[in-house]
Amino acid sequence: MTTTATSTASTAQEAERAPVVSFRQVNKSYGAVRAVVDLDLELYPGETVALLGPNGAGKSSTLDLLLGLRTPDSGSVTLFGTTPQRAIEQGRVGAMLQSGGLMEGVKVKELVTLARDLHPRGYPVDQIMATAGITEIADRKVDKLSGGQEQRVRFALATAGANDLIVLDEPTTGMDVSARQTFWGAMRQQAEQGRSVLFATHYLEEADAIADRVIVLHRGRVLADGTATEIKARAGARRVSFDLDEPIDRGALHGLPFLTSLEVSGRTVRIQSQDADATVHAVYRLGLYPHNLEVSGLGLEQAFIAITTASDRTPATAEEAAR
């Protein structure tokens, strides 16, 4: 009896540790463009993961491969230990994508009802609509919605049933601040129920506030993978800001040691430095007397820019280095 109980507990623990999503040495090219390069990536149950990257970084291609919309040139993509197509057929994956329009000529509630009926583990329609915040537009035609309302309908379709993984591509584009807060409140509830949430976004403050884990993609590769705090620390630089009463000599400031960026606005100086202590000491050595001096770590946006800019200075492949 004890052996059976121990075995059952061990099996449950292994299931919790097993990756929800697994990319193994995945490559995808479109002609001469390498969209995804040797991608190794795993997502685990209950994680909320933000996928960041500049335009052309490979985010959309990665999501397409994950959802089985495209096939890798090499490597493998598995969801819950099976193919993406099979996992979707089993009702384990919900997706909210930017591409593709909504069905025209039908009412919002009719479309949500259809999505619920097609899902093997569908929720009650009224519950789906309340969670997505679209109850008040239930009888409106889908092609008469605003951009933000369309996004909330897409969210309802993505969460029409008990999915184990929810994939979101720029989910809050077009939503106002209130709608965005409501949306992320609903996503937190999904994560608290043990579901995994993967979202691509250009709103870096959302990634900072919402994600347990942040993955930075650039030129088809993973540049950074960790918590938002770890990503900020990896960038290395710190922000220094101060005010000056005397006229500002930009040339002298550009000569400060460890400087990575400089911005002057009126009498206020804002800089980024790889060694904030050395930079501040050098300011005093110039004979300047800064006041309102502040030194702080980079925000996620500044860290993201620093990491991708540093990568742009380094050839991604041996072929590029030889050019």
N, C-alpha and C positions, 0 to 999 in steps of 0.2 A: 504494500500500500504506500509506504514511504517512498520507495523507489519510483513508483508511478507518479506521485505528486512532484517529486524532484525533477523527473523527466519532463513533466508538463510545464513546470516553472522555467526550466532551462530552455524549452522550445519557445516559450513566450518571450523570454529575454532575447533569444536569437532573432526572433521576428522583429522586435523593437530595434535591434542593431542593424538589421538588413537594410540596404539602401532602397529607397523608393525609386530613385532614378540613378542610372549608371551609364556614363559615357566612357568608352574604352578606346583610346587612340583614334578618335573620330576625325575624319577629314572630309571636307566638302568644298568643291570648287565649282565656279561658274565660268567656263572658259579659262582665261588666264588669271581670274580673280580667285584667290584662296580665301573663302569666307570663314571656314573653320579649319584649324590646323592642330593636329595631334591633341585633340581635346580629351582630357581625363577629368571627370567630374562626377561627384556623388551627392545626392540629396537624401536626407534621412527623415523618418516620421516625426511630425510635429514641428519641423523647422519652418520659419518664415524667411525666405531668401530673396534678396534684391539682386537683380542682374543689371549692372551698370556698364556703360561704354558709349563712346562717341558714335555718331552716325557712321555706318560701315564697319562697326567693330565685330559684327557677327552675331548680335543678339537675336535678330529675327530668324536667321538661319538656324541658330541653336534651338530656338523654340519650335521651329518647323520640324527639325529632326526629332526632337523629343516627342512631338505629337504624331509622328509618322506621316507628316505631310510631304516630307522629302526623305530620300534614302541616302545614307552616307556613301561616299566613294570608297571608303575603307573604314575599318573599325566597327564597333557595335554600340547600339543604344538599347537599353532594356528598361522597362518600367515594371516594378513589382516582380522581377524575375522573368518577365515574358516580353513579347514584342509590344511596341506602342499601340499598334492596331488592336491586339488582343486585350490589352489593359483597358482601352477605350470601350471596346465591345462589352466588357464586363462591368461597365459603369463606374470605373475607379478614378476616372480623370474628367475634370471639368475645365473648359478653356474659354477665355475671354480675349479675343484677338482684335487687332485694329483692322485687319484686312477682311473683306467680305461684308456685304450689306445684309440688312435684316429683310425678312420677307415682307413685301409691300402688300397693301390692300387688306391687311388683317388688323384686328384690334390687339392691343398689348396683352390682355388677359388670354386671348385665343392663342397667341404665340407661346406664352408661358405654359399654358395648358398642354400644348403639343409637346414642348420640351419635357415636361413632367411625365407625360404618357410614354414617351420614348425611353425614359430612363428606367433601368431595372430596379432602382431603389429611390423612386421619386418622392418628394415631399408634398404635402398639401399645397395647392396653388396659392391660397390666401397667405400661407406662411412664407412662401417664396417671394411673393410680391411685397409683403410687409418688410421682410429682411432687406430687399433691394430698394425700398423706399419708392415704389411705383404704384402703390394702391390707388392713389388719387388720379392716375392716368390710365386706369385699367381699360376704359372704354374708348380710348383715343387710338386712332389709326397709327400704325407704326411709322408710316412715311410722313406723319405730321409732327414728329417729335423734334425737340431741340437736340443739339449735339450732346449735352450733358444727360438728357433723358435717354437718348439712345445708349449711352454708356451704361446707365443703370439697368436698362433692359438686357443688355449683353451680360451684365453681372448676374441678373436673375436667371438667364439661360445657362450660365456656367455653374450655377449653384442650385439647379432644379432638383438635384438628388444628392444622396449621401456619397459624394466623391471622397477618395482618400488623398487626391492630389488636385490642387487648383492652380492653373497656369494663367497668368494675367499679363497682357502686353499693353503697356501704357494705360492702365485701367482708369485713371482719373482725369484723362485729357477731356477738357470741355466741362468738367464739373466745377461748380462754385465751391467756396471754402466749406460751407455747411454740408454739402453733399459729399465732399471728400472725407470729412470727419466721420460722417455716418457710414460711408463705405468702409473705411479702415476699422471702425468699430465692429462691423460685421465680419471683417477678415480676422480680427483678433479672436472673435468667438469661434471661427472655424479652426484656427490654430489651437485654441484651448481644448477643442474636442479631439485633438490628436491628428488633425489633417495637416498635410504639408502644403505650403503656399509658396509659389515661385512667381515673382513679378519683375518685369522689366519696366524701368521708369526713367524719365528725364528730371523728375522732381527729386533732387538729391536729399532734400529735407525729409521726404517721405521715407527714403531708404534709411536715413539716420535714425528716424523716430520709430519706424515700424519693424525693420528687419532684425532678426537674430544674427544674420550672417549676410555679408556683402561680397559679391563676386564681381571683379572688374575685368571686363573683356576688352581687348584691343587687338586689332589686326588678326582676329580669329583665335587668339590665345588668351589664357587666363593670366593676367598680370598680378592680381592680388585676390586673396580669398581669406576672409576672417570676419570678426566683428567690426562694426563701424569704428570702434575705438582702436582696434588693431590696425585698420586701414589708415586711420589718421596718423598713428604713431609711425607706420612704415614710411610715410611721406617724408618724415624727418624734419622738415622745415617748421618754423614757428612764426607767428604773426607778431609784429612790433608796430605800435602806433604811438605817436606823440605830437604835441603842438609846439610850434616855435614862434617866438615873438619877432625875431630878427628875419630879414629877407632870406629866402631859401635858395641856396646854391645847389641846383640839381646835379651839376658836375661833381661836386664834392661828395654828395650823397651816393652817386653811382659808384664811387670808389670805395665805399664801405666794404669790409671783408665779409665773405660768406653770404652776400646779398643774392637772392634769386629773383626778386621783383621789387619795383619801387613805384609808388603812386603818391602824387602830391595834389592835394585839394585845398586851395587857399593856404592857410597856415598849418594844415594838418598833413602829417607824413605817415603813410602806411607802407610797410615793407614786409617782405618774407625773407627769412634768413635760415641758413643751415646751422648757424651757431649764434643764437640770439644774444648770449652774454658778450661774446666778442664784438658783435655788431654794435651793441649799446655802448660798450666801452669806447669803441672807435668814434661814436657820435660825440662823446664828451671830449675826446682827444682833438676833435676838430674845433673845439672851443665853443660848441653849441650847448645850450642849456634847455633841454627838452622838459616840458611839463605835461601833465596828464599822461604819463608814460604807462603803456599797457603791453604786456607780453603774454601771449596765449597760444595754445595749440591751434593747428589748422582745423577748420570745419571740414566736413566730408567733401564738400564741393572743391575747396582749395586742394585737399589731399588728392582727390580724383584727378584734377588738372595737373598737379605735380607729377603723379605717377605716370599718366599717359604721355605727358611732355617728355619726361625722361626716357620713356620707351621709344618715342619718335626719334630721339637722337641716336638710338642703337639699331643697327640693321636687324631685322627679324630673322633673316635666314643667311646662310653662307652665300647664296646667289646674290642677295641684295648687297652684302658686304663687298662682293667682287665688282659691282657696277661702278 
